[in-house]
Amino acid sequence: MKKDLLSLLDLEKDDFENLFARAIQLKERYSRGILDKVLTGKSLGLIFDKKSTRTRVAFETAMIQLGGHPIYMSTQDTQISRNEPAKDTARVLSRYVDCLAMRTFDHSLVEEFAQNSTIPVINALTDSFHPCQILSDIMTIIEQKGGYKNIKIAWVGDGNNVVNSWINAASILGLDLVVACPENYSVNPHIIEPALVKEKSNIVFTNDPKEAVKNADVVYTDVWASMGDEDELSKRIIAFKGFQVNKDLLSMAKKDVVVMHCLPAHRGEEIAEDVLEDKNCVFWDQAENKRHMHKAILESLILGN
């Protein structure tokens, strides 16, 4: 039976643990020159509506290094742009490729593809969720902190798709997560409410970035205006005053705090230049880990592991 990854709520705790362990193993094996060609003869379709650097290249190189072949398709280059129904495209591509990764705006489009595909469908980012990003981010925390248990993670910034996936992960793994967003830019209640009723939920919401960052082990931020919201940036810069991740704010965190950003960063807005260029930063390890996590995800979904 095929399995999709549309949000992290599609995973059980054991799925998380297996993906973390396998991604770390694949990364270590690759560093020793061991090539795991487990997807030889398999193909991955990449349907992208939104621009991408890390996610696209990470999926393409992951598939190539596993022995498979990625096929990139801009939506404008497909018959979707000429109003072919999504269900028709999904049915046809199911006959051609072994897996689909989609990066688009409306989450319902990814859901429609999944409903009409006989192959696994991966959400490579929608306006609602960014599940693969958070899987690789938690992998990075495991590498940096030895695990994710008893680790305080502070989100500082917009209530966007990335933090939505953090909340999904926290509700399943019992993460110690504090989310700080400005008023009027908070997480949507339909994301918050199901998470808070989980038995192991340890998620706190606040409008105070200093409260969130106090004694934090990890501080995470993202751009204040996501793709599609750029025209609001000038208004958001005013609303997000005090939410920049800088040395002053980080003084409230633990001395060995790990600062994370999913990139691309708007230097001098949500994150200070000297924080992004700190010699002990993990941003580039964080970005690299997308490739290794994508390998684990593709292997698991395509082979049914």
Disulfide bonds with the S-S distance in Angstrom:
none
